[in-house]
Structures are given as structure tokens and as C-alpha cells.
Amino acid sequence: MRVRVRLGGGLNRRSAAPLLSVELADGATVEDLLGHLRETRPELAPALPAALPVVAGEHAARDRPLADREEVALLLPVSGG
């Protein structure tokens, strides 16, 4: 299956493109996606542990299964005041 990954905030500055297309096995989870990105996009790896996955406008647990053509946004938390 193929999913789209939208890189938000600090993640998009680590990548050549803010939108990625990733091929995963059927039944893959958000954690499988993150593992794939760690292996294939080492420039993103340091920031991925802190990334907040969002699917269909809602925070997604890392064990959430993904569907073909679904979009996952990866956002980094922001602090400030």
C-alpha cells in the first residue's frame, strides 16, 4: 500500500520535500511507517521519536493501522510562551 506523509514544522526543514510518498506492506501501522522513515530517511531519524502522528485530523496512536492512500502528518511539538 502507499501512504502520503506530510512533514510539518522542523521535520520539513530536514527533508528535501515536505510531502513524501511511502510504500508499506498491507496492514502496516504508524510505527511501521516511522521505522521505514528511520531506515530510508536518516536525516529525519533524530526528530522522529518526538513526532506526533496525525491521521484524519486526529492524533494517531503508533499502533494504529494505516490504509492505502491515507495521509499521515508528522508534527513536532512546539514550546514557547
N, CA, C and O atoms as CSV, one atom per row, in Angstrom:
chain,resi,resn,atom,element,x,y,z
A,1,MET,N,N,0.845,-1.178,0.000
A,1,MET,CA,C,0.000,0.000,0.000
A,1,MET,C,C,0.887,1.237,0.000
A,1,MET,O,O,2.060,1.180,0.368
A,2,ARG,N,N,0.325,2.319,-0.405
A,2,ARG,CA,C,1.071,3.580,-0.472
A,2,ARG,C,C,0.371,4.602,0.424
A,2,ARG,O,O,-0.847,4.769,0.365
A,3,VAL,N,N,1.172,5.290,1.263
A,3,VAL,CA,C,0.646,6.369,2.095
A,3,VAL,C,C,1.435,7.640,1.811
A,3,VAL,O,O,2.592,7.604,1.394
A,4,ARG,N,N,0.775,8.751,2.050
A,4,ARG,CA,C,1.436,10.048,1.917
A,4,ARG,C,C,1.836,10.514,3.301
A,4,ARG,O,O,1.105,10.318,4.273
A,5,VAL,N,N,2.999,11.131,3.381
A,5,VAL,CA,C,3.499,11.656,4.648
A,5,VAL,C,C,3.747,13.142,4.473
A,5,VAL,O,O,4.541,13.565,3.633
A,6,ARG,N,N,3.053,13.919,5.279
A,6,ARG,CA,C,3.234,15.375,5.258
A,6,ARG,C,C,4.110,15.741,6.459
A,6,ARG,O,O,3.747,15.484,7.607
A,7,LEU,N,N,5.250,16.336,6.182
A,7,LEU,CA,C,6.195,16.711,7.228
A,7,LEU,C,C,5.931,18.142,7.663
A,7,LEU,O,O,6.004,19.069,6.856
A,8,GLY,N,N,5.628,18.316,8.927
A,8,GLY,CA,C,5.347,19.650,9.440
A,8,GLY,C,C,6.508,20.194,10.242
A,8,GLY,O,O,7.418,19.461,10.632
A,9,GLY,N,N,6.462,21.490,10.482
A,9,GLY,CA,C,7.412,22.149,11.361
A,9,GLY,C,C,8.863,21.845,11.056
A,9,GLY,O,O,9.298,21.925,9.908
A,10,GLY,N,N,9.608,21.497,12.090
A,10,GLY,CA,C,11.030,21.242,11.953
A,10,GLY,C,C,11.371,20.057,11.074
A,10,GLY,O,O,12.477,19.990,10.535
A,11,LEU,N,N,10.445,19.118,10.915
A,11,LEU,CA,C,10.732,17.953,10.071
A,11,LEU,C,C,10.887,18.335,8.606
A,11,LEU,O,O,11.751,17.792,7.918
A,12,ASN,N,N,10.064,19.260,8.117
A,12,ASN,CA,C,10.157,19.593,6.692
A,12,ASN,C,C,11.466,20.304,6.355
A,12,ASN,O,O,11.890,20.307,5.199
A,13,ARG,N,N,12.103,20.900,7.348
A,13,ARG,CA,C,13.409,21.535,7.105
A,13,ARG,C,C,14.526,20.505,7.014
A,13,ARG,O,O,15.617,20.810,6.531
A,14,ARG,N,N,14.260,19.289,7.474
A,14,ARG,CA,C,15.260,18.219,7.412
A,14,ARG,C,C,15.160,17.403,6.131
A,14,ARG,O,O,16.002,16.542,5.876
A,15,SER,N,N,14.141,17.668,5.328
A,15,SER,CA,C,13.886,16.872,4.130
A,15,SER,C,C,13.913,17.760,2.891
A,15,SER,O,O,13.670,18.965,2.965
A,16,ALA,N,N,14.209,17.147,1.764
A,16,ALA,CA,C,14.213,17.889,0.501
A,16,ALA,C,C,12.796,18.250,0.067
A,16,ALA,O,O,12.601,19.197,-0.695
A,17,ALA,N,N,11.810,17.502,0.547
A,17,ALA,CA,C,10.419,17.752,0.160
A,17,ALA,C,C,9.519,17.628,1.392
A,17,ALA,O,O,9.752,16.762,2.235
A,18,PRO,N,N,8.494,18.484,1.509
A,18,PRO,CA,C,7.605,18.416,2.668
A,18,PRO,C,C,6.541,17.316,2.572
A,18,PRO,O,O,5.849,17.035,3.550
A,19,LEU,N,N,6.413,16.703,1.405
A,19,LEU,CA,C,5.417,15.657,1.189
A,19,LEU,C,C,6.113,14.447,0.581
A,19,LEU,O,O,6.769,14.546,-0.456
A,20,LEU,N,N,5.960,13.300,1.246
A,20,LEU,CA,C,6.601,12.069,0.789
A,20,LEU,C,C,5.540,11.040,0.441
A,20,LEU,O,O,4.442,11.056,0.998
A,21,SER,N,N,5.861,10.167,-0.461
A,21,SER,CA,C,5.020,9.025,-0.788
A,21,SER,C,C,5.806,7.781,-0.389
A,21,SER,O,O,6.940,7.583,-0.826
A,22,VAL,N,N,5.186,6.939,0.453
A,22,VAL,CA,C,5.891,5.802,1.033
A,22,VAL,C,C,5.123,4.520,0.741
A,22,VAL,O,O,3.906,4.457,0.916
A,23,GLU,N,N,5.841,3.512,0.298
A,23,GLU,CA,C,5.269,2.180,0.048
A,23,GLU,C,C,5.492,1.330,1.294
A,23,GLU,O,O,6.621,1.176,1.759
A,24,LEU,N,N,4.390,0.772,1.833
A,24,LEU,CA,C,4.433,-0.076,3.018
A,24,LEU,C,C,3.666,-1.360,2.759
A,24,LEU,O,O,2.865,-1.439,1.827
A,25,ALA,N,N,3.911,-2.359,3.582
A,25,ALA,CA,C,3.164,-3.613,3.482
A,25,ALA,C,C,1.723,-3.392,3.942
A,25,ALA,O,O,1.466,-2.546,4.799
A,26,ASP,N,N,0.799,-4.140,3.382
A,26,ASP,CA,C,-0.591,-4.076,3.831
A,26,ASP,C,C,-0.644,-4.360,5.323
A,26,ASP,O,O,0.059,-5.238,5.822
A,27,GLY,N,N,-1.482,-3.615,6.031
A,27,GLY,CA,C,-1.608,-3.796,7.468
A,27,GLY,C,C,-0.569,-3.056,8.284
A,27,GLY,O,O,-0.522,-3.209,9.505
A,28,ALA,N,N,0.267,-2.255,7.636
A,28,ALA,CA,C,1.301,-1.505,8.346
A,28,ALA,C,C,0.668,-0.503,9.314
A,28,ALA,O,O,-0.437,-0.007,9.093
A,29,THR,N,N,1.393,-0.226,10.378
A,29,THR,CA,C,0.931,0.723,11.392
A,29,THR,C,C,1.736,2.023,11.297
A,29,THR,O,O,2.682,2.139,10.518
A,30,VAL,N,N,1.329,2.987,12.111
A,30,VAL,CA,C,2.083,4.241,12.193
A,30,VAL,C,C,3.525,3.948,12.609
A,30,VAL,O,O,4.456,4.550,12.076
A,31,GLU,N,N,3.714,3.031,13.554
A,31,GLU,CA,C,5.075,2.683,13.991
A,31,GLU,C,C,5.882,2.067,12.854
A,31,GLU,O,O,7.079,2.329,12.734
A,32,ASP,N,N,5.237,1.249,12.017
A,32,ASP,CA,C,5.924,0.681,10.848
A,32,ASP,C,C,6.371,1.804,9.910
A,32,ASP,O,O,7.476,1.771,9.370
A,33,LEU,N,N,5.508,2.787,9.725
A,33,LEU,CA,C,5.860,3.940,8.894
A,33,LEU,C,C,7.063,4.667,9.472
A,33,LEU,O,O,7.998,4.995,8.741
A,34,LEU,N,N,7.049,4.923,10.778
A,34,LEU,CA,C,8.178,5.619,11.403
A,34,LEU,C,C,9.465,4.811,11.276
A,34,LEU,O,O,10.529,5.381,11.037
A,35,GLY,N,N,9.380,3.498,11.432
A,35,GLY,CA,C,10.553,2.641,11.261
A,35,GLY,C,C,11.090,2.710,9.842
A,35,GLY,O,O,12.301,2.763,9.624
A,36,HIS,N,N,10.177,2.707,8.881
A,36,HIS,CA,C,10.579,2.819,7.475
A,36,HIS,C,C,11.294,4.155,7.234
A,36,HIS,O,O,12.324,4.200,6.562
A,37,LEU,N,N,10.747,5.229,7.780
A,37,LEU,CA,C,11.375,6.541,7.601
A,37,LEU,C,C,12.741,6.602,8.278
A,37,LEU,O,O,13.664,7.208,7.735
A,38,ARG,N,N,12.889,5.985,9.455
A,38,ARG,CA,C,14.195,5.966,10.126
A,38,ARG,C,C,15.244,5.286,9.246
A,38,ARG,O,O,16.393,5.725,9.184
A,39,GLU,N,N,14.843,4.220,8.573
A,39,GLU,CA,C,15.780,3.466,7.736
A,39,GLU,C,C,16.077,4.151,6.406
A,39,GLU,O,O,17.221,4.159,5.952
A,40,THR,N,N,15.058,4.719,5.787
A,40,THR,CA,C,15.221,5.251,4.437
A,40,THR,C,C,15.496,6.751,4.387
A,40,THR,O,O,15.961,7.261,3.368
A,41,ARG,N,N,15.215,7.451,5.467
A,41,ARG,CA,C,15.428,8.905,5.531
A,41,ARG,C,C,16.200,9.239,6.811
A,41,ARG,O,O,15.635,9.818,7.739
A,42,PRO,N,N,17.483,8.879,6.866
A,42,PRO,CA,C,18.254,9.078,8.102
A,42,PRO,C,C,18.295,10.531,8.577
A,42,PRO,O,O,18.514,10.788,9.761
A,43,GLU,N,N,18.088,11.471,7.675
A,43,GLU,CA,C,18.079,12.880,8.079
A,43,GLU,C,C,16.891,13.193,8.994
A,43,GLU,O,O,16.935,14.156,9.760
A,44,LEU,N,N,15.836,12.386,8.917
A,44,LEU,CA,C,14.663,12.583,9.768
A,44,LEU,C,C,14.760,11.835,11.095
A,44,LEU,O,O,14.085,12.197,12.059
A,45,ALA,N,N,15.587,10.802,11.153
A,45,ALA,CA,C,15.635,9.884,12.291
A,45,ALA,C,C,15.768,10.566,13.661
A,45,ALA,O,O,15.063,10.169,14.588
A,46,PRO,N,N,16.634,11.571,13.831
A,46,PRO,CA,C,16.781,12.165,15.164
A,46,PRO,C,C,15.492,12.817,15.692
A,46,PRO,O,O,15.281,12.871,16.904
A,47,ALA,N,N,14.644,13.302,14.806
A,47,ALA,CA,C,13.428,14.007,15.231
A,47,ALA,C,C,12.209,13.091,15.338
A,47,ALA,O,O,11.214,13.476,15.952
A,48,LEU,N,N,12.260,11.911,14.769
A,48,LEU,CA,C,11.069,11.051,14.731
A,48,LEU,C,C,10.567,10.592,16.103
A,48,LEU,O,O,9.354,10.448,16.259
A,49,PRO,N,N,11.418,10.352,17.107
A,49,PRO,CA,C,10.873,9.947,18.405
A,49,PRO,C,C,9.913,10.978,19.010
A,49,PRO,O,O,8.998,10.608,19.747
A,50,ALA,N,N,10.109,12.247,18.710
A,50,ALA,CA,C,9.254,13.301,19.253
A,50,ALA,C,C,8.071,13.639,18.341
A,50,ALA,O,O,7.195,14.410,18.734
A,51,ALA,N,N,8.034,13.080,17.142
A,51,ALA,CA,C,6.994,13.426,16.172
A,51,ALA,C,C,5.615,12.965,16.647
A,51,ALA,O,O,5.462,11.874,17.197
A,52,LEU,N,N,4.630,13.809,16.426
A,52,LEU,CA,C,3.242,13.491,16.732
A,52,LEU,C,C,2.537,13.135,15.429
A,52,LEU,O,O,2.367,14.001,14.570
A,53,PRO,N,N,2.122,11.883,15.263
A,53,PRO,CA,C,1.427,11.495,14.040
A,53,PRO,C,C,-0.039,11.916,14.095
A,53,PRO,O,O,-0.716,11.729,15.107
A,54,VAL,N,N,-0.514,12.483,12.996
A,54,VAL,CA,C,-1.905,12.915,12.884
A,54,VAL,C,C,-2.487,12.295,11.617
A,54,VAL,O,O,-1.932,12.431,10.527
A,55,VAL,N,N,-3.627,11.607,11.788
A,55,VAL,CA,C,-4.324,10.984,10.658
A,55,VAL,C,C,-5.774,11.439,10.709
A,55,VAL,O,O,-6.424,11.336,11.749
A,56,ALA,N,N,-6.276,11.934,9.603
A,56,ALA,CA,C,-7.664,12.407,9.510
A,56,ALA,C,C,-7.972,13.456,10.586
A,56,ALA,O,O,-9.063,13.465,11.157
A,57,GLY,N,N,-7.012,14.326,10.855
A,57,GLY,CA,C,-7.218,15.419,11.794
A,57,GLY,C,C,-7.146,15.047,13.259
A,57,GLY,O,O,-7.413,15.887,14.118
A,58,GLU,N,N,-6.790,13.803,13.568
A,58,GLU,CA,C,-6.719,13.374,14.960
A,58,GLU,C,C,-5.368,12.734,15.254
A,58,GLU,O,O,-4.765,12.089,14.396
A,59,HIS,N,N,-4.905,12.928,16.493
A,59,HIS,CA,C,-3.661,12.286,16.913
A,59,HIS,C,C,-3.829,10.782,16.758
A,59,HIS,O,O,-4.846,10.225,17.168
A,60,ALA,N,N,-2.845,10.128,16.172
A,60,ALA,CA,C,-2.916,8.686,15.912
A,60,ALA,C,C,-1.920,7.952,16.800
A,60,ALA,O,O,-0.748,8.320,16.879
A,61,ALA,N,N,-2.402,6.913,17.463
A,61,ALA,CA,C,-1.515,6.060,18.255
A,61,ALA,C,C,-0.549,5.361,17.312
A,61,ALA,O,O,-0.864,5.136,16.144
A,62,ARG,N,N,0.609,5.025,17.814
A,62,ARG,CA,C,1.625,4.404,16.963
A,62,ARG,C,C,1.237,2.999,16.527
A,62,ARG,O,O,1.794,2.485,15.556
A,63,ASP,N,N,0.300,2.367,17.216
A,63,ASP,CA,C,-0.142,1.033,16.807
A,63,ASP,C,C,-1.365,1.076,15.870
A,63,ASP,O,O,-1.936,0.036,15.542
A,64,ARG,N,N,-1.754,2.277,15.448
A,64,ARG,CA,C,-2.907,2.423,14.551
A,64,ARG,C,C,-2.560,1.895,13.162
A,64,ARG,O,O,-1.550,2.288,12.578
A,65,PRO,N,N,-3.396,1.007,12.636
A,65,PRO,CA,C,-3.178,0.532,11.262
A,65,PRO,C,C,-3.445,1.648,10.257
A,65,PRO,O,O,-4.311,2.497,10.469
A,66,LEU,N,N,-2.704,1.634,9.180
A,66,LEU,CA,C,-2.888,2.613,8.113
A,66,LEU,C,C,-3.579,1.963,6.930
A,66,LEU,O,O,-3.507,0.748,6.743
A,67,ALA,N,N,-4.249,2.784,6.131
A,67,ALA,CA,C,-4.945,2.302,4.947
A,67,ALA,C,C,-4.262,2.847,3.699
A,67,ALA,O,O,-3.588,3.876,3.739
A,68,ASP,N,N,-4.448,2.145,2.603
A,68,ASP,CA,C,-3.898,2.582,1.326
A,68,ASP,C,C,-4.372,3.996,1.007
A,68,ASP,O,O,-5.553,4.311,1.147
A,69,ARG,N,N,-3.448,4.836,0.582
A,69,ARG,CA,C,-3.684,6.227,0.175
A,69,ARG,C,C,-4.035,7.170,1.323
A,69,ARG,O,O,-4.478,8.296,1.096
A,70,GLU,N,N,-3.837,6.710,2.542
A,70,GLU,CA,C,-4.081,7.573,3.694
A,70,GLU,C,C,-2.939,8.574,3.813
A,70,GLU,O,O,-1.825,8.318,3.355
A,71,GLU,N,N,-3.224,9.711,4.429
A,71,GLU,CA,C,-2.191,10.714,4.658
A,71,GLU,C,C,-1.897,10.814,6.142
A,71,GLU,O,O,-2.809,10.888,6.966
A,72,VAL,N,N,-0.618,10.815,6.472
A,72,VAL,CA,C,-0.153,10.945,7.847
A,72,VAL,C,C,0.665,12.229,7.934
A,72,VAL,O,O,1.649,12.403,7.216
A,73,ALA,N,N,0.245,13.120,8.822
A,73,ALA,CA,C,1.042,14.322,9.077
A,73,ALA,C,C,1.923,14.032,10.282
A,73,ALA,O,O,1.449,13.489,11.280
A,74,LEU,N,N,3.184,14.385,10.200
A,74,LEU,CA,C,4.103,14.241,11.321
A,74,LEU,C,C,4.486,15.641,11.790
A,74,LEU,O,O,5.110,16.415,11.065
A,75,LEU,N,N,4.092,15.939,13.024
A,75,LEU,CA,C,4.299,17.274,13.581
A,75,LEU,C,C,5.226,17.182,14.780
A,75,LEU,O,O,5.211,16.191,15.510
A,76,LEU,N,N,6.025,18.205,14.981
A,76,LEU,CA,C,6.868,18.280,16.165
A,76,LEU,C,C,6.207,19.214,17.168
A,76,LEU,O,O,5.699,20.270,16.793
A,77,PRO,N,N,6.210,18.829,18.446
A,77,PRO,CA,C,5.623,19.712,19.461
A,77,PRO,C,C,6.393,21.038,19.520
A,77,PRO,O,O,7.593,21.096,19.251
A,78,VAL,N,N,5.673,22.082,19.876
A,78,VAL,CA,C,6.267,23.408,19.950
A,78,VAL,C,C,6.132,23.899,21.386
A,78,VAL,O,O,5.101,23.708,22.031
A,79,SER,N,N,7.173,24.522,21.863
A,79,SER,CA,C,7.091,25.125,23.191
A,79,SER,C,C,7.359,26.620,23.067
A,79,SER,O,O,7.932,27.083,22.081
A,80,GLY,N,N,6.957,27.327,24.032
A,80,GLY,CA,C,7.184,28.769,23.988
A,80,GLY,C,C,6.219,29.456,24.921
A,80,GLY,O,O,5.453,28.813,25.639
A,81,GLY,N,N,6.266,30.715,24.899
A,81,GLY,CA,C,5.373,31.402,25.819
A,81,GLY,C,C,5.162,32.777,25.481
A,81,GLY,O,O,4.426,33.478,26.176
